[in-house]
Each structure stands twice: as C-alpha cells, then as structure tokens.
C-alpha cells in the first residue's frame, strides 16, 4: 500500500505489526481514544491476541491470530495503519521515513520490529529459516515433496517442528547434550524422548483461531524477499499439516553436541568422494544437499531447516541515532521501556531489559513477554504525556510461561533451570513416566523456580511459594508427595 501524504504530527507511533506492536497500539488506543496513533507494519497481516485467559497472577494463555491490517483500524478507530517498511528514523527531528519516501512526524515512538532469524548458510537454496508465518508456508510447500529433512536448532520452534512433522525422516542436530534445552533440563528431555518416534495422537479439536491468507502480489517485488512477518505465536503449529511424501509417522534421529561444519550441494559432495553416514531404518538414496556435522557424521537430505533463534532487528534505527546496545544486540531499555534516545521506546524481541531485575524474573524472547512489554510500554508512554508515575508492571515480578511440547502442557516458573544460582541450590524431582514431570529449584529452603510438565495442577501453589518465599525446609521431604494436597496445605 502506498502511504498517503500526511502533514499532521502523531502523538504516538509504533513500528511493527507483531505481538508487541499490536499490543502497544491497542493499549494506547484504549487509554487515549481521542489521540491519533500511527502503526507501521511491513506485513499485510498483523498479529492479534485471541482467547486470552489469565491462569494465575503471572501465568497467561492466549492464541495469536493473523488478521488483515485493516482490522486494526476497525477495532481501534484512532489508529492509522500503513503497510510499508520504515527505511529511516531520525529521532532528533522526531521523524521517520518509509519506503516510498514519505516522512511522518511523531512525539513518541515505540520500536517493535522484532527479531531476525539467525539462518545458517544464508541465501543457500536448500536452507530454509523458520521464523514467521510466511517461512512456515514455504516450509510446508517443500516438505510435501520431501523424504528427509535435517533440522538445526534446539529451541521452541525446532522442538515443535520435529514433533509435528510426519511422513518424512527427520535428523535433528543440536549443540546441546539434551533436546529442548532452551526450556527444560536433561531430566525433562528424557521424559520427552519416548514421544520423539511415537505415533502422534490426532485430536479432533476445532480450530480456535481465524486464518487469513494473502497473495504474494500484495507485497511489492522489492519487499517480497526482505519483509518478515511477526514472530510465530504460541500455537503456530496447530492445524498445520506438516507431512512429507513417505508412508511413515514419526522417524526422528538426534545428533547431540554438534554443529554444522559444511553444507555440500550434490555435485560438491560427489567431488569430495566422502561417504554418507547411514542410520538403521532410514532410506539410502541420492540427495540434493549434504550436511557434514562437527562430529564427523555426514547426512544427505532434501533440505535443511534452520531454527536457531533470532537476533534483535535494530536496522535501520541505529543508522542515524546513538542507541545504547546490549551484548546480544538489543536496544537497551530502562524500567519505563525508554531507550537511550529521547522519546523512543522499544518492546518485544528488539529490546534488552536494562534494569535491576526481580530475583525471579529474566528476559526471554517469547510471545508472552512481547505482549506484556507492548502493553506496558503503552502505559509508560501515556504516563509521560500526562506527567504521571507508573510502577513496573507485576508481570516483571516473576518469569512465567506456559507452552506445549510433544503434546504435554509445559509451565515454567521463576528461575526454572536455576539460572544465575550457580551451585547454591538443590533440586526436587517427581516423574511419572508418560504422565508428568515436576522439578522444583530450592535455595536456602525457599522455592526459586519450577518446571511443571503434564496436568499437575500445581502452578498456582508453586507460583505463590516463589512469590512469598516461604521457608519450605520443614516440608521439603513431603513437598512433591502425590498423596499430599499442597493447595490445601499452604492455603
């Protein structure tokens, strides 16, 4: 869409139509319905929260819907949306310029540009990066004709993708000693392992989200290859058919503690005169691409999936402005979500929280924190205009995340993997094979974090124990006894 000429100055502007940007725009619209707000999105689809459910004080569950950007203007009449790409931000002049050369003035702006995928072998014809909905559609298209894929990465997207793929051999290469280590420890990984090659239980659940599709020609030619949509939402893999061309269900082989050494085309592989590694039960054939791993194994496949995380998408905002940048490349923000540049805020994957964190909170670039940061940033922006004081939102008091891996509900609370506690802690564990896995992190008798896998119904009790820091020393031996009702005990 070509941006129309505007001479007015917007009180609030937001860059990015992902979860953080949309949450920020919605909150601003709600708090200031009389004020004109500008939202710039590079994608024709924006990310919106649906089916929001508050599970406890800090835990929340929701779906992410993709909607046409026009829906934002319908739901929030004071929000003007333009679909284009920001090419320049000059904070000193309070202006931003978009791809067609139009310049917009603002009084306050929030950068919610998300992250860029860390794709190995960028621009390689047989390497696909997984980050947004468009890349998932591309993946599905390639998978339909695939017999074998090689997945690189060990985070949430890689974990869900490996579980969902059927009708295709999967070689999963991870740099860690256990699967899904970005979220769970080695014990929980062992709990999940039987699900790797088990037949997936097919449910008949109705879809909870509306789905919108767009034709490629909505985007200008020069934007098609470089435009990224918002990050995938919490249920991105639901209702997506991920099926290859083989007559198999799950067939997954994991290579631990490895990285990619070299990627060869078929011709390059022949020239090396190397021999492909074989796996029991896996087919032997000629492949369009071969991957040599650092442990010496060499596998052929139809294509490689790179799901190795993201880096903050700070371009082009750092070109004309002196932002303070964190070690991980994010825009440093204070407890009011302000960057080091006046009247410029940031939320979501693009930023790094630069304040003294609560003992039980940490930043992870997840959709839950993107939503929370976006909404809280809007409150901070409005408070500055009204000269009001805003307190740090309660969501920053304790890390809390709910997701689903291998068909199991997964809840992470506080320092769930003893992050930052070094050796000064102890663990309590309870596992029922195929049903539940519970881990509690204790330090000096108080609960610092927990992992709950399965339908444990302990999340609210454990949340309170972490927040209240009750001395659990007298109850430690009975804390995970399944015959004791903890909710009543600590009521």
N, C-alpha and C positions, 0 to 999 in steps of 0.2 A: 504493500500500500504506500502511495506517495504521501509524504507528510504535507498537510496544508499549512499555508502561511499563518503564523501566529505572532502577534506583537506583545501579547499580554505576558506578564510575569507570573509563573505558577508559584504559589506558596510552597507546595510540596511536589517533588518529582521523584520517581522511582525508576531505576534501571534494572530490568529483569522481570520476566513473566513466570518465574518458577515459584516454588512454595514460599520462599522468604519474601519475594517481591509482591506477590498477590496478597499474602497475609498482611504485609505492611500497608498496602493500598486499601484493603478492606477495613482495617482498623482506623486508618486516617479518615476514611470516608465516614465511618461511624462516629468518630469523635468530633469531626469538623464537617458536617454535611453541607455547610454553606460555603466552603472553601474549594477552589478549583485545584484539582490534583492531576498530575500527568504521569502516566505509566508507559514506558517504552519497552517493547518486547520484540526480540528478533524472530521469534517463532509465531506462526499463525495460531498456535494453541497455547493457552496458559494453563497453569496448574492450580487447581482449586481444591480446598478441603471439603470432604463429604463424609457423612455418617460419623461425625465426631462424637466420641464417647469418653468421658472422664472416668477412669478406672479407680483412681485414688487421688491423694493430694498432688502427687507428682507424675503419676502414670496416665498417659492418654493414648487413645487408639483412634485411628481415622483412616479413611481411604483418600486417595488422591485422584481426582477426576481431571481429565483433559477436556477443556472447553474452548470453543472459538473465542478469540479475544473480545469480540463484540459483547459477549455475555457479561463481561465486567462492567461495561457502560450501562447495560440494562439493570444489573443488580445495584450498581453504585453510580447514580446519575451524575455525580460531581467529579467522576474520574474520567479523564480523557485518555484513551488508549491509542497509541500509534504503533503499527507494526513496521519496525525498521531497526537498523543497527546503529548504536552510538559509535561514532568514529573519533570524537574528541571531547574532552571535558576540561574546561578552563575554570577552575574553582575560584581563582582570584576575581574573575569577572562574573562569576555565578552563571555561566552559560555552558550549554552542551550542544554539540553539532552532530547531526545524524547523516546517514549515508547519502541522501540526496542534496546535502549542503545546507539544509535548513538549520537555523540556530534557535534554541529555546532558552529562555531565562527562567531562573528559579531562585527562591530564597533559601530553601533547604533541600538537600537531595540525599537519597539513600541508594547506595550501590548494592544490588542483589544479583550480581552477574554469575554467581555460582562457581563451579569448577570446570576445568578442562581435563579430559581423560588422559592419564599417563600411558599412552599407547606405545608398546614396544614396536620397533621397526615401523615407524610412522610412514604412511603412504605406500606400504607394501600391499600388493594386490591380494595376497592371501591372508592378511591380518586384519581382523575386524575389532574395533574398540566398542565396548558396551558401556554406555553412559546414559543416553536418553531414549525416548520412545522411538525416534527415527532410526537409531542404531539397532534397536531391538527388532524392528521390522526388517531391516537389512539382514540381520542375523537369521530370522525366520526364513527368509527367502533363500539364503544359502543353505541352511540346514535341511530344507526339503529335499535337496539333491545329495546330501552328504551321507557317507558311510562311517566316517570317523572324524572327530574334531579334537584339537588339543587346546585345553583351557589353561590360561596363565593367570594366577591371582588367587587370593585366599580370603577375600573379604565377603561382605554380604551378597553382592551381586553374583560373584563366582559360585558361592555356596548354593544359592537358589537355582542358578542356571544349571549346574551339574545335576541337581536333584530333579529338575523339571524335564530335561532332555530325554526323549525316548526314541527308539528306533535308530540309534546311532551309537557307535562306540565312542567313549569319552576317555581321554587321557588327561588327568588333572595334575598339572605341575605346580607345586607350591614351594616357597622358600623356607617354610617353617617345618617343625617336627610333627605337627598335627594339623588336621583340617580346621578351617573356620577360626583360626587363632586370633583374628582381629576382634572376635567377640567371646569366644569360650576357651577354656583351658584344655589340656590334653585329656583330662578325665571325661569331660563332656564330649570331646571329639570321639573318644572310644565308645561312648553311649550312642552317638550318631552313626558310627561306622556300619552297623548291620543294615541301615537304611540305604546305603550307597548303591547296592546292587539288588535290593529287594524290589519286587513289583510295586509300583506306585498305586496307592488306593485312590481310585477315581470317585470323587464325590459328584453329586448332582446339585450342588449349591447354585442357586440363581446368582447372577452377577449383581454385585452391589453398586456398580458404577455405570455411568453412561459412557459410551465410547464414541469419539468423534474421529473422523479421518479427514485428511486433507490431500489434495492432489499436489504433486510436486510443482506444477506450474504456478501455484500460489506464490512461491518464492521466486524472486528474480534469479537469473542464471548465476550472477556473481555471489549470491548468498547461499546457494544450494550446498556447496561443499564446506563452507566455513560456519554456517549457522548451527548452533547447538540448542536443543530444547532444554527445558528444565530437567533437573535430575529425576530419575525414576522414583516413584512413590513407594510406600510400604508394601503394597500388594501388586507390584508391577507384573509379576509372573502369573497371577491368577487369570484364568480364562484365556491364556495364550497357548496356542497349540505349538509345541516345540518338538517336532517329530522328524526324524531322518528317514532314509529310504530302506533301512534294514528291518527284518522281521524279528526284532528283539525289543525287550522293555529296557531295563537299566543294564548297562555294562560299563562300569567305571573302573579305571586303574589309576591309583595315585602314586605319583613320584614325589617323595619328600626331600626337603632341604636341597632344592635345585633351582637354578635359574636358566634362562635361555642363553646358550652360548653362540649359536649360529643358526640362521634360517636359510635353507637352500631351496632354490627352485628345483624342479625335476631334472633339468639339464645340469645344473650345478652339482646336484647330488651324484649323478652318473659320473661326472668328471672326477669326483673325489675318490671313486672306487671304494667307498665305505659300504658297510653292510648295515641294513636296518635291523634294529632290535625287534625281537618277537615277543609276544605275550600269549599265554595259554588262552584259547578260546577266542582270540582276536584274529580277524582275517588278515591274510597276506596278499598284497596287491601292489600295483604301481600307483604313486600318489603325485598330486600336483605340487606339493610342498613338503619339505622335511625339516624337522627341528632337532638340532643337537643340543642336549642338556649338559649342564656342568658336571654331572656325574658320569658322563660318557655314553649314556643311552641316546639313541637316535631313532626317532619315530616319524613315519610318514602320516599325512592326514589330508583331508580335503581343504581345511582352512584352520587358522589359529584364532582363538578368541582371547583378546587382551582385556582382562578385567582387573587391572592392577591399581585401582584407585584414581584419585583426581588431584590436581594442583589448583590452587585458587586462580580464578580467571580475572586478573587485575588489568589486563590490556583492554582498552587503550588509556586507562585512567592515570597511570603513572607517567605518561609521556610529558605532560605539562604541569604536573603537580608533585610536590615533595612529600609524599606519603611516608609514614614510618611503616616498614615492612617487617614481618616476623621471619624467623628462621625457616618456616615452612612456606613462605611466600605470600601469606595472607596480609590483608590490610589490618594493622593493629588498631584495635578499638578499646575505649575505656568503658567503665561501667554504665555510661549513658549512651553507648553504642556509637560514640563520636570517633571519627578517625583523627589523625593529627592535623588534618586540613579543615579549616573553619567551615561550618555548615555542611560538611559532608559526613554522612553516616554510612554504616555498612552492616549487612546482616547475611547470615547463611554461610555457604561454603567459601565465599570470597574473603571472609574476615577471620581474624585470630583474636580471641578474648585476652586482653592485656590488663587484667586487674587481679587482685589477690582473690583467688577462688575460694569458695566454701570448701571445707575439708572433704566433702563428699561429692563435689561436682567437678567435672572435667569437660572439655570440649571434644566432641567427636562430630565429624561432618555427616550428620544424619538428618533425615527429613523431619524428625520430631524437633530437633534444635533449630532447624531452618524456620519452621512455623513459629516457634516460641520467640526466636530472635526477631523475626519480621514484625510480629505483633507488638513486642516490647519496644522496638525501635520507633514505631509509630507513636507510642505513648511518650517516649523521650523527646521526639521532635515537637509534639504538641505542647509538652510541658515547657520547653524552651520558649516557644512563642508566647505562652501565657505567663511566663515567669513563675512557674510552679516548680515545686520539688517533687521528683519521682524517685521512689525507692526501687532498688534492684529487685526484679521480679522473683517470686518464690520458686519459679522453675529453675533458677540458678542455685538453689539451695542444695539440691541433690541430683546426681545423674540418675535418670530413669528412662528406660527404653523397653518397648515391647515389640517383638517381631515374630517371625515363624521360620524355622529351619527344619527341613526334612519332615515336614508335616507336624512338627511339635511347636507348641506355644513356647516362646523364649522370653523371659523377663530378666533384665539386667538392672541392678540397683547399686548406687554408690560406687565405691572402688571395687567393682565386682571381680576383677582379676588382681586385686591387691596392688593396683597401680600406685607407685610412689611410696609404698610401705616398706620396700626392700625386705629384709629378713625379719622385721619386727612385727610378725603376725602369725596366726595359726589358722588352719582350715578345718571346718567340719563338713563332712560329706554324707550324703544319703543317696543311694541309687537303687531303683527297681528296674531291672532290665526291660527295655521296651515300653516303659511307662513313665518314669520320672527320674530326674537328676537334680539334686539340690546341693549347692555349695554355699557355705557361709564363711565370710572372712572376719576374723576377730582380732582385735589388738587391745591389750590391757583389759580384756574382759568385755569390751564393747564391740558391737557389730559395726563394721566399716563398709561392707558390701555383700552382695548375694547374687547368685545365679539360680534361676528357677526355670526348669525345663519340664514341660508337661502341665497337666491341670492340677497344680499343687494347692491352689487357693491360699497361699501363704504371703502373697505380695504385699497386702495391706499391713499385715502384722510386722513383716520384716522392714517395710518402709518406716513404720513408727519406731521400731527398735533402733534403726540407723539414725533417724532424726532426733530421737530423745536421748540417745547414748546411755541407755540403762546398763548398769553393770550386770552382766549375764554370768559371771563366774559361778554363783551358786547353782545355776540351772544348766550349765554347759553340757553336762553328760546327757541331759534329757531334752535338749533343745530341738533335736531332729528326730525324737522318738515319735513314730507314726501313731502311737496309741495315746498321745497327749494332744489335746486341743489347745494349741498355743494362743489362738484368738481369745478364748475364754480365760486362759491363764494370765495373760497380760492386759486384760480388759480393765 
